[in-house]
């Protein structure tokens, strides 16, 4: 258990969900509720930056957890931050309760919020997106080549990547949430969609921030479709789909090597998801995925 004296009189509940590596707790005292996130002291600068970004998002009027306080634990071995607690349920857990029409509307809302998040001012990037992301692709290709497990039909991902790297040229960069999908969104009691968990924030091509949309389409193609339509107000550039297929292909080839340390369950999940992506894109012969139903409100 953590040692932070000022929280001694709070009721503490550990939160087990998530992959961030942070320790997370719900703190309660009377009617007050806070989210406490604790990280190793080696992440001090990264977490300080995250805390400051959350404060800037609040200043922009974006609804998410508000930054409350930042500090070190009593032994100065860990860094912590407290955030306001958002009442509601994980959207991913609630999706089965709603019609496709409602989920599409939730997706519209989530897409508009992401567009607002992308308006946060950033410092001048140190290198072009083309240079940065090609380095990332090269690292992923090397890891995949050295991995003993291969995705059945994965050659289609490799071919699509090599044939479409040129699309990275001249792309703008913006602030990224970094892990934007329905597992990092809260559905409030009045049915508002609120993004949380900015611990993977970075900067890059705004459209790359859609690379986790496969997690959304796996549980609700209607929600995923709404996300895209909401972001673009229904006017989607053809180049978006081509680049999204590139980013999703890049993620797919790294997903199985990533899953190996977590065991058979995660390997099976990532393998199944990658094969589902190949099905969505007809083995990468098309760049508009079959799950996209623009403007669909059926159900």
C-alpha positions in Angstrom: 0.0 0.0 0.0 1.2 3.5 -0.7 2.3 5.9 2.0 0.9 9.4 1.5 0.1 11.0 4.9 -2.5 13.5 3.6 -4.7 10.6 2.5 -4.7 8.7 5.8 -8.3 9.6 6.6 -9.6 8.6 3.2 -11.3 5.3 2.4 -9.1 3.7 -0.3 -10.3 1.2 -3.0 -7.8 -0.2 -5.4 -8.8 -0.1 -9.1 -7.6 -3.1 -11.0 -8.7 -2.2 -14.6 -6.3 -0.9 -17.2 -2.8 -1.5 -18.7 -1.2 1.8 -17.9 1.3 0.5 -15.3 0.1 3.2 -12.8 -1.4 2.1 -9.5 -4.9 3.5 -9.3 -7.2 4.1 -6.4 -10.5 5.6 -5.6 -10.2 7.9 -2.6 -13.4 8.7 -0.6 -14.0 11.1 2.3 -17.6 12.1 3.0 -19.0 13.2 -0.4 -15.6 13.8 -1.9 -14.3 11.3 -4.4 -10.9 11.4 -6.1 -8.9 9.3 -8.5 -5.3 8.7 -7.2 -2.7 7.6 -9.8 0.8 6.5 -8.5 3.9 5.9 -10.7 7.5 5.2 -10.0 9.7 8.3 -9.4 11.5 7.7 -12.6 8.4 8.9 -14.4 8.3 12.2 -12.6 8.7 14.5 -15.6 6.4 12.4 -17.8 3.6 12.5 -15.1 4.2 16.2 -14.4 3.6 16.8 -18.1 0.5 14.7 -18.1 -0.9 16.6 -15.1 -0.2 20.0 -16.8 -1.9 18.8 -20.0 -5.0 17.8 -18.1 -5.1 21.2 -16.6 -4.9 22.8 -20.1 -7.7 20.6 -21.3 -9.9 21.9 -18.5 -9.1 25.4 -19.5 -10.2 24.6 -23.0 -13.6 23.5 -21.7 -13.0 19.8 -22.5 -14.9 17.5 -20.2 -12.6 15.0 -18.5 -11.2 14.4 -15.1 -9.8 17.7 -13.6 -6.3 17.8 -12.3 -6.4 18.4 -8.5 -2.9 17.9 -6.9 0.5 16.5 -7.7 3.3 15.3 -5.4 5.6 12.7 -4.1 4.8 9.9 -1.6 6.2 10.1 2.0 9.3 8.0 1.0 9.9 10.0 -2.2 10.0 6.8 -4.3 6.8 7.5 -6.2 5.0 10.3 -7.9 1.3 10.8 -7.6 -1.6 12.9 -8.9 -5.2 13.2 -7.9 -8.0 13.9 -10.3 -11.7 14.5 -9.9 -13.7 11.3 -10.0 -16.2 11.0 -12.9 -19.4 9.2 -11.9 -20.6 6.6 -14.4 -19.6 3.3 -16.0 -17.0 2.3 -18.5 -18.6 2.7 -21.9 -17.2 -0.6 -23.0 -19.2 -2.4 -20.3 -22.4 -0.5 -21.1 -22.5 -0.9 -24.9 -24.8 -4.0 -24.8 -27.6 -1.9 -23.2 -28.1 0.4 -26.2 -29.3 0.3 -29.8 -27.1 0.9 -32.8 -28.7 4.2 -33.2 -27.9 5.3 -29.7 -24.3 3.9 -30.0 -23.8 5.8 -33.3 -24.8 9.0 -31.4 -22.4 8.2 -28.6 -19.7 7.8 -31.3 -20.6 11.1 -32.9 -20.1 12.7 -29.4 -16.7 10.9 -28.9 -15.5 12.0 -32.4 -16.3 15.7 -31.7 -14.5 15.5 -28.3 -11.4 14.0 -30.0 -11.5 16.9 -32.6 -11.5 19.3 -29.7 -8.7 17.6 -27.9 -6.6 17.9 -31.1 -6.8 21.7 -30.8 -4.5 21.8 -27.8 -1.4 23.8 -28.6 1.8 21.9 -28.9 5.5 22.8 -29.1 7.2 22.6 -32.5 7.9 18.9 -33.2 11.5 17.9 -33.2 11.2 16.0 -36.5 8.7 15.6 -39.3 6.0 13.0 -38.9 7.3 11.2 -41.9 10.7 10.7 -40.3 9.2 9.9 -36.9 6.6 7.3 -38.0 8.9 5.6 -40.5 11.3 4.9 -37.7 8.5 3.4 -35.7 7.4 1.3 -38.6 11.0 0.0 -39.1 11.2 -1.0 -35.4 7.9 -2.8 -35.6 8.9 -4.6 -38.8 12.1 -5.8 -37.1 10.4 -7.1 -34.0 7.8 -8.8 -36.1 10.4 -10.5 -38.3 12.2 -11.8 -35.2 8.9 -13.0 -33.6 8.3 -16.8 -33.7 4.5 -16.2 -34.0 3.1 -14.9 -37.2 -0.4 -13.6 -38.1 -2.0 -15.9 -40.7 -2.2 -13.8 -43.8 0.0 -11.1 -42.1 1.9 -10.7 -45.3 -1.0 -8.4 -46.5 -0.2 -6.0 -43.6 3.5 -5.9 -44.6 2.7 -5.2 -48.3 0.2 -2.5 -47.4 2.7 -0.8 -45.2 5.5 -0.8 -47.8 3.1 0.4 -50.5 1.7 3.3 -48.5 4.6 4.9 -46.5 4.5 7.8 -48.9 1.2 8.9 -47.3 3.2 10.1 -44.2 4.8 12.9 -46.2 3.7 16.4 -45.1 1.3 15.3 -42.4 0.5 17.8 -39.7 1.0 17.0 -36.0 -1.1 17.7 -33.0 -1.7 16.6 -29.4 -2.8 12.9 -29.1 -4.9 11.3 -26.4 -2.8 8.3 -27.3 -5.3 5.5 -26.4 -8.7 6.7 -27.5 -11.3 3.9 -27.4 -14.4 2.9 -25.5 -12.4 1.3 -22.7 -11.1 4.8 -21.8 -14.4 6.5 -21.8 -17.0 6.9 -19.1 -20.7 7.0 -19.8 -22.2 9.3 -17.2 -25.7 8.8 -15.7 -27.0 11.4 -18.0 -25.5 9.5 -21.0 -22.6 11.8 -21.8 -19.4 10.3 -23.1 -16.3 11.5 -21.2 -12.7 10.5 -22.1 -10.3 9.5 -19.4 -6.7 8.2 -19.0 -4.3 10.5 -20.8 -1.3 8.5 -19.6 -0.3 7.6 -23.2 -0.5 11.1 -24.5 1.9 12.2 -27.2 2.0 14.2 -30.4 1.6 13.1 -34.0 -0.6 13.0 -37.1 -4.2 13.7 -35.8 -5.5 10.8 -37.8 -3.2 8.3 -36.1 -5.2 8.9 -32.9 -7.8 6.7 -34.5 -5.5 3.7 -34.4 -7.3 2.1 -31.5 -10.7 2.3 -33.2 -10.5 -1.5 -33.8 -11.3 -1.9 -30.1 -14.4 0.1 -30.7 -15.6 -1.7 -33.8 -15.0 -5.1 -32.2 -17.9 -4.3 -29.8 -19.9 -1.8 -31.8 -19.4 -0.9 -35.5 -22.1 1.7 -35.1 -20.1 3.5 -32.3 -16.9 3.3 -34.4 -18.7 4.7 -37.4 -20.1 7.5 -35.4 -16.6 8.4 -34.1 -15.4 9.0 -37.6 -18.5 10.8 -38.7 -18.5 13.0 -35.6 -14.8 14.0 -36.1 -15.2 15.0 -39.7 -18.9 16.2 -39.5 -19.6 13.4 -42.1 -17.2 14.8 -44.7 -14.4 12.2 -44.6 -11.3 12.7 -46.8 -10.4 9.6 -48.8 -6.8 10.0 -47.6 -8.0 9.5 -44.0 -9.1 5.9 -44.8 -5.8 5.2 -46.6 -3.7 6.5 -43.7 -5.9 4.8 -41.1 -5.3 1.4 -42.8 -1.6 2.1 -42.6 -1.7 2.9 -38.9 -3.9 -0.1 -38.1 -1.6 -2.4 -40.2 1.4 -1.0 -38.3 -0.3 -1.7 -34.9 -1.4 -5.2 -36.0 2.1 -6.4 -36.8 3.3 -5.3 -33.3 0.3 -6.5 -31.4 1.3 -10.2 -31.3 4.9 -9.7 -30.2 3.6 -7.2 -27.5 1.1 -9.8 -26.2 3.6 -12.7 -25.7 4.8 -11.6 -22.2 1.2 -11.5 -21.1 0.4 -15.1 -21.9 -1.8 -17.2 -24.1 -5.0 -15.2 -23.4 -3.6 -12.0 -24.7 -1.8 -13.7 -27.7 -5.1 -15.3 -28.7 -7.0 -12.0 -28.4 -4.5 -10.1 -30.5 -4.3 -12.8 -33.1 -8.0 -12.9 -33.4 -8.2 -9.1 -33.6 -5.5 -9.0 -36.3 -7.3 -11.7 -38.4 -10.5 -9.7 -37.9 -8.8 -6.6 -39.4 -7.7 -8.6 -42.4 -11.4 -9.6 -42.9 -12.5 -5.9 -42.5 -10.1 -4.8 -45.2 -10.5 -7.9 -47.5 -6.8 -8.8 -46.9 -5.8 -5.2 -47.4 -7.2 -5.1 -50.9 -9.5 -2.2 -49.8 -8.8 0.7 -47.5 -12.4 1.5 -46.3 -13.2 -1.1 -43.7 -16.4 -3.2 -44.0 -17.5 -2.2 -40.4 -17.9 1.5 -41.5 -21.6 2.3 -42.0 -21.6 6.1 -42.5 -24.6 7.8 -41.1 -26.1 4.4 -40.1 -28.8 4.6 -37.4 -30.5 1.3 -37.9 -31.5 -0.7 -34.8 
